[in-house]
């Protein structure tokens, strides 16, 4: 890898984990490097860029609504014209749901942001990654098939293309919207299928690109954090003992390093389905995709497991 200035981008960078990732990148990268803070809040972007003016890297703001079907490609093309590619992308933009939200009412925009927004970012930015590039999708510890009924595993496992992933997500979205999902095996907590869909998208694209990416030291990964103390989590659980976004971000920023840490991960494991950071066991070298499960000091409380959320939401009102 050369010592050229690096170009980074963070989606959903105006609050929570996205803002913490942005601050971490701005601190870790050096003079001449550029970090793009993106989001839908133009005033917030202006405040953030002004507040980080004295950071190691230059921080620039860009309006980016991942739900816009064309914006990801437009922005990726613009950065390529300016910088001849990108080095680091953290896809963190997310629509949040609370306990009082009716899944049927919110699922359209929820899937548009969280899932189709993710696949748009993957399609637009992965081809623009320079040698040594990193494209990291921030998902959730709920993004594992173990939270999904076995009969549904084939909807997300082993898909061939991102179009296949989008079709599976669309079928789930439509079933939630018309209520049929609640009469079948789908979990009522929409976060679970959505996060599984994000991980499936990363696995699918990384598998397709592996032969080309490995010699170029390019990493495409899904990072699946555990519980964090955020306003959204506070609405569901007691997260007073969970890590803050700032603390959680410290475990994600090492993926941008220029040393051999990620190359060792790729060569020893690139990638296994569950490369747990708290495990001393090296992944098998023949597995194709990297999904990194980031354990938290706090797991989901026993009285608010996904299964119990599922039952709570199922019993709220009869479907119409």
C-alpha positions as CSV (number, residue, x, y, z in Angstrom):
1,X,0.0,0.0,0.0
2,X,1.3,3.5,-0.8
3,X,1.4,6.4,1.6
4,X,-1.1,8.4,-0.5
5,X,-3.7,10.5,1.4
6,X,-6.7,8.4,2.4
7,X,-10.3,9.2,1.7
8,X,-12.9,7.9,4.1
9,X,-16.7,8.2,4.4
10,X,-19.2,7.5,7.2
11,X,-22.9,7.3,6.5
12,X,-25.3,8.3,9.3
13,X,-22.6,10.4,10.8
14,X,-24.6,13.0,12.7
15,X,-25.4,11.1,15.8
16,X,-24.7,8.0,17.9
17,X,-22.2,5.4,16.6
18,X,-21.9,7.1,13.2
19,X,-20.7,10.3,14.9
20,X,-18.3,8.4,17.2
21,X,-16.9,6.5,14.1
22,X,-16.4,9.8,12.4
23,X,-14.6,11.3,15.3
24,X,-12.4,8.3,15.6
25,X,-11.4,8.4,12.0
26,X,-10.8,12.1,12.1
27,X,-8.5,11.5,15.1
28,X,-6.7,8.4,13.7
29,X,-6.1,9.6,10.2
30,X,-3.5,12.3,9.5
31,X,-2.8,15.5,7.7
32,X,-3.8,15.3,4.1
33,X,-6.4,12.6,4.7
34,X,-10.1,13.4,4.2
35,X,-13.1,12.1,6.1
36,X,-16.6,12.7,4.6
37,X,-19.3,13.0,7.2
38,X,-22.6,12.2,5.5
39,X,-26.3,12.3,6.6
40,X,-29.6,14.1,6.0
41,X,-29.2,16.9,8.6
42,X,-27.4,19.7,6.7
43,X,-27.2,21.9,9.8
44,X,-25.9,19.0,11.9
45,X,-23.2,18.3,9.3
46,X,-22.1,21.9,9.3
47,X,-21.8,21.9,13.1
48,X,-19.9,18.6,13.1
49,X,-17.4,19.7,10.4
50,X,-16.8,23.0,12.2
51,X,-16.3,21.2,15.5
52,X,-13.8,18.8,14.0
53,X,-11.8,21.5,12.2
54,X,-8.7,20.9,14.3
55,X,-8.7,17.1,13.9
56,X,-5.8,15.2,12.3
57,X,-7.7,14.7,9.0
58,X,-9.8,17.2,7.2
59,X,-13.6,16.6,7.8
60,X,-16.0,17.5,5.0
61,X,-19.8,17.3,5.0
62,X,-21.9,15.7,2.3
63,X,-25.7,15.4,2.2
64,X,-26.5,11.7,1.7
65,X,-29.9,10.1,2.1
66,X,-29.3,6.4,1.6
67,X,-33.0,5.9,0.8
68,X,-32.6,8.0,-2.4
69,X,-32.3,5.4,-5.1
70,X,-29.7,7.5,-7.0
71,X,-27.7,9.3,-4.4
72,X,-25.2,6.5,-3.5
73,X,-24.0,6.1,-7.1
74,X,-23.9,9.9,-7.5
75,X,-21.8,10.4,-4.4
76,X,-19.4,7.5,-5.2
77,X,-18.9,8.8,-8.7
78,X,-18.2,12.3,-7.4
79,X,-15.6,11.1,-4.9
80,X,-14.0,9.0,-7.6
81,X,-13.7,12.1,-9.8
82,X,-12.2,14.1,-6.9
83,X,-9.9,11.5,-5.5
84,X,-9.7,8.6,-8.0
85,X,-11.4,6.3,-5.5
86,X,-12.1,5.8,-1.8
87,X,-10.2,3.9,0.9
88,X,-12.6,3.6,3.9
89,X,-16.4,3.4,4.0
90,X,-18.4,2.8,7.2
91,X,-22.0,2.2,6.3
92,X,-23.9,3.1,9.5
93,X,-27.0,4.9,8.4
94,X,-30.1,3.4,10.0
95,X,-33.8,4.0,10.6
96,X,-34.6,3.2,14.2
97,X,-37.9,1.8,15.5
98,X,-39.3,1.9,19.0
99,X,-41.7,-0.3,21.1
100,X,-44.7,1.9,20.1
101,X,-44.1,1.7,16.4
102,X,-46.4,-0.5,14.4
103,X,-44.2,-2.7,12.1
104,X,-46.8,-2.6,9.3
105,X,-46.7,1.2,9.2
106,X,-42.9,1.6,9.3
107,X,-41.5,-1.3,7.4
108,X,-41.4,0.3,3.9
109,X,-39.1,3.1,4.9
110,X,-37.3,0.9,7.4
111,X,-36.3,-1.6,4.7
112,X,-35.6,1.3,2.2
113,X,-33.0,2.8,4.6
114,X,-31.5,-0.2,6.4
115,X,-31.5,-2.8,3.7
116,X,-31.8,-1.3,0.2
117,X,-29.7,1.6,1.4
118,X,-27.0,-0.9,2.4
119,X,-27.1,-2.7,-1.0
120,X,-26.9,0.7,-2.8
121,X,-23.8,1.6,-0.8
122,X,-22.2,-1.8,-1.5
123,X,-22.9,-1.5,-5.3
124,X,-21.7,2.1,-5.5
125,X,-18.6,2.1,-3.3
126,X,-17.2,-1.4,-3.5
127,X,-16.0,-1.0,-7.2
128,X,-14.4,2.3,-6.2
129,X,-12.3,0.9,-3.3
130,X,-8.6,1.4,-3.8
131,X,-5.9,-1.1,-2.9
132,X,-6.0,-1.7,0.9
133,X,-9.6,-0.4,1.0
134,X,-12.1,-1.2,3.7
135,X,-15.9,-1.2,3.4
136,X,-17.6,-2.0,6.7
137,X,-21.3,-2.4,7.2
138,X,-22.4,-1.9,10.8
139,X,-25.2,-4.2,11.5
140,X,-26.1,-5.9,14.9
141,X,-25.6,-9.0,17.0
142,X,-29.2,-9.8,16.1
143,X,-28.1,-10.4,12.4
144,X,-27.5,-14.1,12.8
145,X,-29.7,-16.9,11.4
146,X,-30.0,-18.3,14.9
147,X,-32.7,-15.7,15.6
148,X,-34.7,-16.8,12.6
149,X,-36.9,-19.9,12.2
150,X,-34.9,-22.6,10.4
151,X,-37.6,-22.8,7.7
152,X,-36.6,-19.2,6.8
153,X,-32.8,-19.6,6.6
154,X,-32.8,-20.3,2.9
155,X,-34.3,-16.8,2.3
156,X,-30.9,-15.3,3.2
157,X,-28.3,-18.0,3.3
158,X,-26.1,-18.7,0.2
159,X,-27.7,-16.1,-2.1
160,X,-25.8,-15.5,-5.3
161,X,-26.3,-11.8,-6.0
162,X,-27.3,-8.6,-4.3
163,X,-30.4,-8.6,-6.5
164,X,-31.3,-11.9,-4.8
165,X,-30.8,-10.3,-1.4
166,X,-33.0,-7.4,-2.4
167,X,-35.7,-9.8,-3.5
168,X,-35.7,-11.7,-0.3
169,X,-35.9,-8.5,1.8
170,X,-38.7,-7.2,-0.4
171,X,-40.7,-10.4,0.1
172,X,-40.3,-10.1,3.9
173,X,-41.2,-6.4,3.8
174,X,-44.3,-7.1,1.8
175,X,-45.4,-9.8,4.3
176,X,-44.9,-7.4,7.2
177,X,-46.9,-4.7,5.4
178,X,-49.9,-6.8,4.6
179,X,-49.8,-8.6,8.0
180,X,-49.2,-12.1,6.7
181,X,-45.7,-12.3,8.3
182,X,-47.4,-12.2,11.7
183,X,-49.4,-15.4,11.0
184,X,-46.2,-17.2,9.9
185,X,-42.7,-17.9,11.2
186,X,-41.3,-14.4,10.7
187,X,-40.3,-12.6,14.0
188,X,-42.4,-9.6,14.8
189,X,-39.3,-7.6,15.8
190,X,-38.4,-6.2,12.4
191,X,-34.8,-5.5,13.5
192,X,-34.0,-9.2,13.2
193,X,-34.8,-10.0,9.5
194,X,-33.5,-6.6,8.5
195,X,-30.1,-7.1,10.2
196,X,-29.9,-10.7,8.8
197,X,-30.5,-9.2,5.4
198,X,-27.7,-6.7,5.8
199,X,-25.3,-9.5,6.8
200,X,-26.5,-11.6,3.9
201,X,-25.7,-8.7,1.5
202,X,-22.2,-8.3,2.8
203,X,-21.5,-12.1,2.6
204,X,-22.9,-12.3,-0.9
205,X,-20.8,-9.4,-2.3
206,X,-17.6,-10.4,-0.4
207,X,-17.9,-13.9,-1.7
208,X,-18.2,-12.7,-5.3
209,X,-15.2,-10.4,-4.9
210,X,-12.9,-12.5,-2.7
211,X,-10.5,-13.7,-5.5
212,X,-9.8,-10.1,-6.6
213,X,-9.9,-8.5,-3.2
214,X,-7.5,-10.8,-1.3
215,X,-4.4,-9.9,-3.3
216,X,-5.3,-6.2,-3.1
217,X,-5.8,-6.3,0.7
218,X,-9.4,-5.1,0.3
219,X,-11.8,-6.0,3.1
220,X,-15.6,-6.0,2.9
221,X,-17.1,-7.0,6.2
222,X,-20.1,-6.8,8.4
223,X,-19.5,-5.7,11.9
224,X,-22.2,-6.9,14.4
225,X,-22.0,-4.9,17.6
226,X,-23.7,-6.0,20.8
227,X,-25.8,-3.8,23.1
228,X,-24.9,-0.1,23.2
229,X,-26.2,2.7,25.4
230,X,-28.2,4.8,22.8
231,X,-31.6,6.5,23.0
232,X,-33.0,3.8,20.8
233,X,-31.8,1.0,23.0
234,X,-33.0,2.9,26.1
235,X,-36.5,2.7,24.7
236,X,-36.4,-1.1,24.7
237,X,-34.0,-2.1,27.5
238,X,-32.1,-1.0,30.5
239,X,-28.8,-0.3,28.9
240,X,-27.2,1.8,31.7
241,X,-24.3,-0.6,31.9
242,X,-23.8,-1.0,28.2
243,X,-20.9,0.7,26.3
244,X,-21.5,4.2,24.9
245,X,-21.2,4.6,21.1
246,X,-17.8,6.4,21.7
247,X,-16.5,3.3,23.5
248,X,-17.9,0.9,20.9
249,X,-16.4,2.9,18.1
250,X,-12.9,2.2,19.4
251,X,-13.3,-1.5,18.5
252,X,-14.3,-0.7,14.9
253,X,-11.7,1.9,13.9
254,X,-8.7,-0.6,13.9
255,X,-10.1,-1.9,10.6
256,X,-8.7,1.2,8.9
257,X,-5.0,0.6,10.0
258,X,-2.3,0.2,7.5
259,X,-0.4,-2.4,9.4
260,X,-0.9,-6.2,8.8
261,X,-3.8,-6.8,11.2
262,X,-6.5,-7.1,8.6
263,X,-4.2,-8.8,6.2
264,X,-3.5,-11.5,8.8
265,X,-7.3,-11.8,9.4
266,X,-7.8,-12.2,5.6
267,X,-5.0,-14.7,5.1
268,X,-5.8,-16.8,8.2
269,X,-9.5,-16.5,8.0
270,X,-11.0,-14.5,5.2
271,X,-13.5,-14.9,6.4
272,X,-15.4,-17.1,8.5
273,X,-19.1,-16.8,9.3
274,X,-18.4,-15.8,12.9
275,X,-15.0,-14.5,13.7
276,X,-15.6,-13.7,17.3
277,X,-13.2,-11.2,18.8
278,X,-13.2,-12.9,22.2
279,X,-12.1,-16.3,20.8
280,X,-8.6,-17.5,20.5
281,X,-9.6,-20.0,17.7
282,X,-8.4,-19.0,14.3
283,X,-11.0,-19.3,11.5
284,X,-10.7,-21.9,8.8
285,X,-8.8,-20.7,5.8
286,X,-11.2,-22.1,3.2
287,X,-14.2,-20.1,4.3
288,X,-15.0,-17.1,2.1
289,X,-16.7,-14.3,4.0
290,X,-15.8,-12.1,7.0
291,X,-18.5,-11.3,9.5
292,X,-17.1,-10.0,12.8
293,X,-19.2,-10.4,15.8
294,X,-18.3,-7.7,18.4
295,X,-19.3,-8.9,21.9
296,X,-20.6,-6.4,24.4
297,X,-20.3,-6.3,28.1
298,X,-24.1,-6.5,28.2
299,X,-26.3,-9.0,26.4
300,X,-30.0,-8.5,25.8
301,X,-31.7,-8.6,29.2
302,X,-33.6,-11.8,29.9
303,X,-37.0,-10.0,30.1
304,X,-36.5,-8.4,26.7
305,X,-35.1,-11.1,24.5
306,X,-36.0,-11.1,20.8
307,X,-38.5,-13.9,21.4
308,X,-40.3,-11.9,24.1
309,X,-40.3,-8.8,22.0
310,X,-41.8,-10.9,19.3
311,X,-44.6,-12.1,21.6
312,X,-45.2,-8.5,22.9
313,X,-45.6,-7.1,19.4
314,X,-47.8,-10.0,18.2
315,X,-50.2,-9.5,21.1
316,X,-50.6,-5.7,20.8
317,X,-53.6,-5.6,18.5
318,X,-55.5,-7.8,16.1
319,X,-54.3,-7.4,12.5
320,X,-56.6,-5.6,10.1
